[in-house]
């Protein structure tokens, strides 16, 4: 039903239209729905199910930061159930000290040893039910998010292809066939070949590809000729997955394969033989797709009333499995800011902090994937680099460094504070009564945790109680702090010492949550 917003008697069908019902679009829709926004999601694919979303082709790794996002919105257990994970990823969330990770992935096909991660060196790490990453698939992620979005009143329309966008100072309209969808804001979450990005005129810059990659599900006549796992060779790379017939291939051909065509069995077999140096035979190919390491990013994430998130804003190779996690981070960062702007209580310029905070992280991910592509190139220079990297990954410092980067624990937004926790993803602080920060964040509000003996911030926090949840009491591990203010996306906005300053808290709350209620 249309919702009336009474600025000048105009009627907008929705507060926000999201184009794209993948994980990023659905997560953003849930964030906006949780904040009470009217949301419509438009998806060009007529059906949600696809072999490219189910196992094994749809298999994805969620980083610790992404798992924590699901945890903080009460969706961790449904995600684990849908993913077939029978135990929570946190080894023991009630322990006094965090456990080491059980897996840490790879860098440029070189597998890391989780036993070499120096847990004590990881910044502000506390035990949590969402300590580690999770292997899942796109079908499971989308099913959990779709169900939550429906519960929050989000409308999803499938088989809708957006062909034009028009906007003015007050609204934006998406054209799809004979239909128009009007809203206050529109967000493109429609993937690497985003229609929204082109229609809204976003600048898109970066580097051209060095390789063509392939994901294949095939019947292999002689699988014993291929070693399991990652195999870097003098001609490329091949990856034999645990699932029968599931392969990944890289050939450094400058991205020459015509990706508008489906790769044939003959082509894939020829590539596999070249990069593996074997005479392996593919009897049949059931599913196949191609990708490159083209690395591009929009120059801004906002053009007027149109914003971008996920692959619509940045594309890169899947090396390191960063894409889905980067997109979920975009959605978490943007959701509460856009909702506050819709409801009219956002401080000036809040929605523009989305680009300011997320663009540098996207640029870093592009460089991270470029570095891996450079190290995998089949030439003597890259092979020499591989030797150096293998030596580094054989050390605790080297493995810990890579784990920090891939898990998201090293991410810190520049919020203008020298306090080392500010700008970081908040650890799962826990009060002595057992209440965890993650428990307090499920309604989408910010959180003020007050550990001071006299509940110093209680009077100040009441001014923002509709936007910030206040909780007080001694903490099981307060990290030497007296209080913290955590934004709805889990980022620490302010941290006070043992004797927290009320005025400093109030300034931070005003900066991120607008003027206090009177």
Residue pairs with C-beta under 8 A, 6 or more apart in sequence:
2 11
2 12
2 13
3 11
3 12
3 13
3 14
3 15
3 38
4 11
5 11
5 12
5 15
5 184
7 170
10 170
10 171
12 171
12 182
12 183
12 184
13 38
13 40
13 181
13 182
13 183
14 38
14 39
14 40
14 155
14 181
14 182
14 183
14 184
15 32
15 37
15 38
15 39
15 183
15 184
15 185
15 342
16 32
16 37
16 38
16 39
16 40
16 183
16 184
16 185
16 186
16 187
16 338
16 342
17 39
17 40
17 41
17 42
17 172
17 174
17 181
17 182
17 183
17 185
17 186
17 187
18 25
18 28
18 29
18 32
18 39
18 40
18 41
18 42
18 186
18 187
18 189
19 25
19 41
19 42
19 43
19 162
19 174
19 186
19 187
19 188
19 189
19 190
19 195
19 196
20 41
20 42
20 43
20 188
20 189
20 190
20 191
20 194
20 310
20 312
21 41
21 42
21 43
21 45
21 48
21 142
21 146
21 156
21 158
22 138
22 142
22 189
22 191
22 310
22 327
23 138
23 141
23 142
23 145
23 310
23 324
23 327
23 328
24 189
24 309
24 310
24 311
24 324
24 327
24 328
24 330
24 331
25 41
25 43
25 187
25 189
25 190
25 309
25 310
25 331
26 41
26 142
26 145
26 146
26 149
27 69
27 145
27 327
27 328
27 331
27 332
27 335
28 187
28 189
28 309
28 330
28 331
28 334
28 335
29 39
29 41
29 145
29 149
29 152
29 154
29 156
30 73
30 145
30 148
30 149
30 152
30 154
30 335
31 73
31 331
31 332
31 334
31 335
31 336
31 339
31 444
32 39
32 154
32 335
32 338
32 339
32 342
33 39
33 149
33 152
33 153
33 154
34 73
34 152
34 335
34 443
34 444
35 335
35 336
35 339
35 340
35 342
35 343
35 444
36 339
36 343
37 338
37 339
37 342
37 343
38 153
39 149
39 153
39 154
39 155
40 154
40 155
40 156
40 157
40 181
40 183
41 149
41 154
41 155
41 156
41 157
42 157
42 160
42 162
42 174
42 176
42 181
43 156
43 157
43 158
43 159
43 160
44 159
44 160
44 161
44 162
44 190
45 158
45 159
46 158
46 159
47 158
48 142
48 143
48 146
48 158
49 139
50 58
50 139
51 57
51 58
51 217
51 287
52 58
52 138
52 287
52 289
53 137
53 138
53 139
53 142
54 137
54 138
54 139
55 137
55 139
55 243
56 217
56 241
56 242
56 243
56 246
57 215
57 217
57 246
57 287
58 137
58 138
58 139
59 135
59 136
59 137
59 241
59 243
60 135
60 136
60 137
60 138
60 141
60 321
60 324
61 105
61 133
61 134
61 135
61 136
61 321
62 70
62 133
62 134
62 135
62 136
62 141
62 324
62 325
62 328
63 133
63 325
63 406
63 407
63 408
64 101
64 130
64 131
64 132
64 133
64 407
64 408
64 409
65 325
65 328
65 329
65 407
65 408
65 409
65 411
65 425
66 133
66 324
66 325
66 328
66 329
66 408
67 76
67 79
67 89
67 130
67 132
67 133
67 134
68 128
68 130
68 425
68 428
68 438
68 490
69 328
69 329
69 332
69 490
70 76
70 79
70 130
70 144
71 128
71 129
71 130
71 438
72 130
72 437
72 438
72 441
72 442
72 490
73 148
73 441
73 442
73 444
74 442
75 144
75 145
75 148
76 88
76 129
76 130
77 88
78 144
78 147
78 148
79 134
79 136
79 140
79 141
79 144
80 86
80 87
80 88
80 89
80 134
82 136
82 140
82 141
82 143
82 144
83 134
83 135
83 136
83 137
83 140
84 140
85 134
85 135
85 136
88 129
88 130
89 129
89 130
89 131
89 132
89 133
89 134
90 99
90 127
90 128
90 129
90 130
90 131
90 132
91 99
91 102
91 131
91 132
92 99
92 127
93 127
93 128
93 129
93 131
93 428
94 127
95 127
96 127
96 477
97 119
97 127
98 119
98 122
98 125
98 126
98 127
98 128
98 131
99 119
99 127
99 131
100 114
100 115
100 117
100 119
101 114
101 117
101 119
101 131
101 132
101 133
101 403
101 407
102 114
102 132
103 114
103 132
103 133
104 112
104 113
104 114
104 117
104 399
104 402
104 403
104 406
104 407
105 111
105 112
105 133
105 320
105 321
105 402
105 406
106 112
106 230
106 320
107 320
107 372
107 375
107 389
107 393
107 402
108 232
108 319
108 371
108 372
108 373
108 375
108 376
108 386
108 389
109 230
109 231
109 232
109 237
109 239
109 372
109 376
110 230
110 232
110 386
110 389
110 390
110 393
111 229
111 230
112 393
112 399
112 402
112 403
113 393
113 399
114 403
116 393
116 394
116 395
116 396
116 398
116 399
116 400
117 396
117 399
117 400
117 403
118 396
118 397
118 400
119 125
121 397
121 400
122 400
122 403
122 404
122 409
123 404
123 409
123 410
123 420
123 424
124 421
124 424
124 427
124 479
125 409
125 427
126 427
126 428
126 429
126 430
126 477
126 479
127 428
128 427
128 428
128 436
128 438
129 428
129 436
129 438
130 428
130 438
133 407
138 324
141 324
146 156
149 156
150 156
160 176
160 177
160 179
161 176
161 177
161 195
162 174
162 175
162 176
162 190
162 195
162 196
162 199
163 175
163 176
163 177
163 195
163 199
164 174
164 175
164 199
165 172
165 173
165 174
165 175
165 186
165 196
165 199
165 200
165 306
166 172
166 173
166 175
167 173
167 186
167 200
167 304
167 305
167 306
169 304
170 184
171 182
171 183
171 184
171 305
172 182
172 183
172 184
172 185
172 186
172 304
172 305
172 306
173 180
173 181
173 182
173 183
174 180
174 181
174 183
174 186
184 305
184 342
185 305
185 306
185 307
185 338
185 341
185 342
186 196
186 305
186 306
186 307
187 306
187 307
187 308
187 309
187 334
187 338
188 194
188 195
188 196
188 197
188 200
188 306
188 307
188 308
188 309
188 312
188 313
189 308
189 309
189 310
189 312
189 327
189 331
190 196
190 197
190 312
191 310
191 311
191 312
192 311
192 312
192 315
194 308
194 311
194 312
196 306
196 308
196 312
197 204
197 298
197 308
197 312
197 313
200 303
200 304
200 306
201 303
202 298
202 299
202 300
202 303
202 308
203 298
203 299
203 300
204 296
204 297
204 298
204 299
205 296
205 297
205 299
206 294
206 295
206 296
206 297
206 315
206 366
207 294
207 295
207 296
207 370
208 254
208 255
208 294
209 254
209 255
209 292
209 293
209 294
210 252
210 254
210 255
210 293
210 373
210 374
210 377
211 236
211 250
211 251
211 252
211 253
211 254
211 255
211 292
211 293
211 317
211 373
211 376
212 250
212 251
212 253
212 255
212 256
212 257
212 259
212 290
212 291
212 292
213 248
213 249
213 250
213 251
213 290
213 291
213 292
213 293
213 317
213 318
214 247
214 248
214 249
214 250
214 263
214 268
214 271
214 288
214 289
214 290
214 291
215 247
215 248
215 288
215 289
215 290
215 291
216 245
216 246
216 247
216 248
216 249
216 263
216 268
216 282
216 285
216 287
216 288
217 243
217 245
217 246
217 247
217 285
217 286
217 287
217 288
218 245
218 247
218 265
218 268
218 282
218 283
218 284
218 285
218 286
218 288
219 245
219 282
219 283
219 284
219 285
219 286
220 226
220 245
220 247
220 280
220 281
220 282
220 283
221 280
221 281
221 282
221 283
222 280
222 281
223 240
223 244
223 245
223 280
225 276
225 278
225 279
225 280
226 238
226 240
226 247
226 276
226 278
226 280
227 240
228 240
228 242
229 239
229 240
230 237
230 239
231 237
231 238
231 239
231 240
231 276
232 376
232 386
233 275
233 276
233 277
233 378
234 277
234 378
234 383
235 251
235 274
235 275
235 277
235 378
236 249
236 250
236 251
236 252
236 274
236 275
236 376
236 378
237 248
237 249
237 250
237 275
237 376
238 247
238 248
238 249
238 250
238 272
238 275
238 276
239 247
239 248
239 249
240 246
240 247
241 247
241 248
245 286
247 272
249 268
249 271
249 272
249 275
250 275
250 376
251 271
251 274
251 275
252 376
252 377
252 378
255 292
255 293
255 294
257 263
257 267
257 290
259 290
259 291
259 292
262 288
262 289
263 285
263 288
263 289
263 290
264 285
265 282
265 284
265 285
268 282
268 285
268 288
269 280
269 281
269 282
272 280
272 282
273 279
273 280
291 317
291 318
292 317
293 316
293 317
293 319
293 369
293 370
293 373
294 315
294 316
294 317
295 315
295 316
295 317
295 366
295 369
295 370
296 314
296 315
296 316
296 366
297 313
297 314
297 315
297 359
297 362
297 363
297 366
298 308
298 313
298 314
300 355
300 359
301 307
301 308
301 309
301 313
301 330
301 354
301 355
301 358
301 359
302 308
302 351
302 352
302 354
302 355
307 334
307 338
307 351
307 354
309 327
309 330
309 331
309 334
310 323
310 326
310 327
310 330
310 331
311 323
311 327
313 330
313 358
313 362
314 326
314 362
314 365
314 366
316 322
316 323
316 365
316 366
316 369
316 370
317 369
317 372
317 373
319 369
319 372
319 373
319 376
320 368
320 369
320 372
320 406
321 406
322 365
322 368
322 369
322 406
323 365
325 408
326 361
326 362
326 365
329 358
329 361
329 408
329 411
330 354
330 358
330 362
332 489
332 490
333 354
333 357
333 358
333 489
333 491
334 351
334 354
334 358
335 444
335 488
335 489
336 444
336 446
336 487
336 488
336 489
337 346
337 350
337 351
337 353
337 354
338 351
338 354
339 444
340 346
340 350
340 467
340 513
340 514
341 350
341 351
345 467
345 513
345 514
345 515
346 514
347 510
347 511
347 512
347 513
347 514
347 515
350 512
357 413
357 414
361 411
368 405
374 382
374 385
375 382
375 385
375 386
375 389
376 382
376 386
391 398
392 398
393 399
393 402
403 409
404 410
408 425
409 425
411 424
411 425
412 423
412 424
413 423
413 424
413 491
414 423
415 422
415 423
415 491
415 493
417 423
417 494
419 494
419 495
421 479
421 481
421 484
421 492
421 495
422 492
422 493
422 494
422 495
423 491
423 492
424 491
424 492
425 490
425 491
425 492
426 437
426 484
426 486
426 490
426 491
426 492
427 437
427 479
428 436
428 437
428 438
429 436
429 437
429 449
429 475
429 477
429 478
429 479
429 484
430 436
430 437
430 475
430 476
430 477
431 449
431 471
431 473
431 474
431 475
431 476
432 473
432 474
432 475
432 476
433 473
435 471
435 473
437 447
437 449
437 486
440 447
440 449
440 469
440 471
441 447
441 469
441 486
441 488
441 490
443 469
444 488
445 466
445 467
445 468
445 469
445 488
446 464
446 467
446 468
446 469
446 485
446 486
446 487
446 488
446 493
446 512
446 513
447 468
447 469
447 470
447 471
447 485
447 486
448 457
448 461
448 464
448 468
448 469
448 470
448 471
448 483
448 484
448 485
448 486
448 505
448 509
449 471
449 472
449 475
449 483
449 484
449 486
450 456
450 457
450 458
450 461
450 470
450 471
450 472
450 473
450 482
450 483
450 500
451 472
451 473
451 474
451 475
451 478
451 481
451 482
451 483
452 472
452 482
452 483
452 498
452 499
452 500
455 472
456 482
456 483
456 499
456 500
456 502
457 470
457 472
457 483
457 500
457 502
457 505
458 470
458 472
459 502
460 502
460 505
460 506
460 509
461 468
461 470
461 505
461 509
462 470
463 506
463 509
463 516
463 517
464 509
464 513
464 516
464 517
465 517
466 517
467 513
467 514
468 485
468 509
468 513
480 497
480 498
481 495
481 496
481 497
481 498
482 496
482 497
482 498
482 499
482 500
483 495
483 496
483 500
483 505
484 492
484 494
484 495
484 496
485 492
485 493
485 494
485 495
485 505
485 508
485 509
485 512
486 492
486 493
487 493
487 512
493 508
493 511
493 512
494 504
494 505
494 508
494 509
496 504
496 505
506 516
509 516
510 516
